[in-house]
Amino acid sequence: MRLLIALLLPWLLFFTIGRPIAGIVCLILQITVIGWVVAAIWAVYALSQYKTDKKIEAAQLLNQ
């Protein structure tokens, strides 16, 4: 679901993963048509980083 949001409304993804300032910057970038492509790529990358961070946190909790 978040991947679909990242492609259609990239700025909204940043708010769902707890990065509101990046969401505002992404919204400004998305206003232009060319910027939308860049914003979508940035959002997909941020989503993959978010998932990786969550997996690392879960592994660290298990090792404690």
C-alpha positions in Angstrom: 0.0 0.0 0.0 2.8 2.4 0.9 4.5 1.7 -2.4 1.4 2.8 -4.3 1.3 6.0 -2.2 5.0 6.5 -2.9 4.3 6.5 -6.7 1.0 8.4 -6.7 1.4 10.9 -3.8 5.1 10.9 -2.9 4.7 13.7 -0.3 2.1 11.8 1.6 4.4 8.8 2.1 6.9 10.9 4.1 4.1 11.9 6.5 3.2 8.2 7.0 6.8 7.3 7.9 7.3 10.1 10.3 9.3 12.6 8.2 7.0 15.7 7.8 9.8 18.1 6.8 10.8 15.8 3.9 7.1 15.6 3.1 6.8 19.3 2.7 10.0 19.5 0.6 8.6 16.7 -1.6 5.3 18.4 -2.0 7.1 21.5 -3.3 9.1 19.3 -5.6 6.0 17.5 -6.8 4.3 20.7 -7.9 6.3 20.6 -11.2 5.7 17.7 -13.6 9.4 16.8 -13.9 9.8 17.1 -10.1 7.0 14.5 -9.7 9.3 11.8 -11.2 12.1 12.8 -8.9 9.8 12.9 -5.9 8.4 9.5 -6.6 11.9 8.0 -6.9 12.9 9.7 -3.7 9.8 8.4 -1.9 10.4 4.8 -3.0 14.0 5.1 -1.8 12.9 6.5 1.5 10.4 3.7 1.9 13.0 1.0 1.3 15.3 2.7 3.9 12.4 2.9 6.4 11.7 -0.8 6.0 15.4 -1.6 6.4 15.5 0.5 9.6 12.5 -1.3 11.0 14.1 -4.7 10.3 17.3 -3.7 12.1 15.3 -2.4 15.1 13.4 -5.7 15.3 16.6 -7.7 15.1 18.2 -5.7 17.8 15.2 -6.2 20.1 15.5 -9.9 19.6 19.2 -9.9 20.5 18.7 -8.2 23.8 
